[in-house]
Amino acid sequence: MHNSTTGGRLLVSCLINQRVSHAFGVPGESYLEVLDALYDVQDQIKLTIARQEGGAAFMAEAYGKLTGQPGICFVTRGPGATNASIGVHTAMQNSSPMILFVGQIGRDMRDREAFQEIDFRAFFGSVAKWVTEIDQVDRIPETVARAFSVALSGRPGPVVVSLPEDMLREKTGAIAAPAVKISEPAANDGDLNAACHLLRRANKPLLIVGGGGWSDTGRRDLQRFVDASGIPVAVAFRSQDLIDHRKDSYVGDAGVGMSGYLRDVIAGADTVFALNIRLGESTTDGWSLLTPPRARQKLIHSHGSDRELGKIIQPEMALHAGPNQLCKSLATQVWNTDWKNWRHKARQAFLAMQGSAAQEGALDMRAACAWMRDNLDDDVIVTNGAGNFSVWPSKFLMFHTKMRLLAPQSGAMGAGVPAAVAAAVRYPGRQIVCFAGDGDFQMTMNELGTVAQLGLKVIILIINNGMFGTIRAHQENAYPARVIATDLVNPDFVALARSFGLFGRRVDTTKEFAPAFQGAVNSGTGAVIDLRVNPANLTAFRNLP
């Protein structure tokens, strides 16, 4: 075999063959050969450099969720890899395809606690679908192709590939493999007909949708199925962008902070169709609404991975099918069902929830969200991190067919700003709006440097109440009048934004919101809007005593 290229250059050729056009990372000396190879293909792979590896991994995860193709992240060994682990965990819980490439110590230095040495299989083993190391340069094409297959197949998720730096410098005559092709499983006719028959017999059915692996066509077919059948539909945690909220079938989000009315709907349903979801803690309210090992409701459960079927709750009917193939079939069924009264009751409860938010102070987030519902672009991409503030985009924006949501099911604070960066890099012409809490924002506010350096026009809304609000709410419930470690002394966020050359504006009253937002839109730069909400508003539905 003629040795014609290095391992690093072969790796980059493999990525090009897999149709990779964007990658994220932080440079490191352990993969200099890859960086040098990327220099020559800047017209084919756009490399976005973050300010910290956690931010880079969040970007890659968000890119994977947004595009359906693995988000690619490059970091160095040891501290770089451990910083990036938050994005890997988020990709796993979000079911987002992602591949983390980690520069590693030389193979001759293993097991000596070399500088920045980490056993990556042990470290990432429980939070990734597959963790491997490429020991032989000739096996780079095989391993990269397998990494893409694993990341995309079944339940999409993250893969971690360790790259010893001496292996990357070795010469090889191996050639890059062609792009992988993933076959999405489809339900057989017998199972599909049985599930549809069970659903048609229901008096009070509920569809709960979520998970990863959706295509634009799959989303459209899902909406066609819902419209044709008239079934009420809720979304699993952080899956708001799968369905049109403006239609009467949408009844709310079954996630963290689930509203009481939706708990009643799930508990009162006689049949639950869990479409492409994991039946995890958030969706089941700690497995109290759908109880293992067998739920009180008749359960139809579909998923692209057979490992999710019957993992916790045994269904009446299991469908091993990916969401796009299944919805394609469901959309062609004839339903002749009448769930109008049941659906109307749930829909009215959803609308009443939106009107029940309790706000104090001069800035009313209900009014701000109402304005955004009427004025955001039709294809806006919304991002957020984690905290009580995220109730505003999740419950008070009305998502529809062209909107997208990038948010962490893992509850990872700081995910929103890097996700906005990834969205803007991929779709520079689309409107990107990030919701962040003041504590949440400070987890990754260093990525404002990335926003400024790349000229990204993202709009960041900081819901600023001077505290870690979620933990404060828990303290008030469990240990009243014994508050500790939740107060925040914040920087001047407006001055911080302006120091990066970005638009910055402080908003203290409701009437100031719309002009500030429009100013951000017209600024031609990225923007930070500091929304000073009343600290008494612990959540949208509860104030401090």
Beta strands, then each sheet from edge to edge (+ up, - down):
strand 1: 5-6
strand 2: 22-25
strand 3: 46-49
strand 4: 71-75
strand 5: 98-104
strand 6: 130-133
strand 7: 158-164
strand 8: 171-172
strand 9: 205-209
strand 10: 233-236
strand 11: 250-254
strand 12: 271-275
strand 13: 298-303
strand 14: 317-320
strand 15: 381-384
strand 16: 404-406
strand 17: 432-437
strand 18: 458-464
strand 19: 503-507
strand 20: 527-532
strand 21: 537-539
strand 22: 542-543
sheet 1: 1+ 8-
sheet 2: 3+ 2+ 4+ 5+ 7+ 6+
sheet 3: 11+ 10+ 9+ 12+ 13+ 14+
sheet 4: 16+ 15+ 17+ 18+ 20+ 19+
sheet 5: 21+ 22-
end
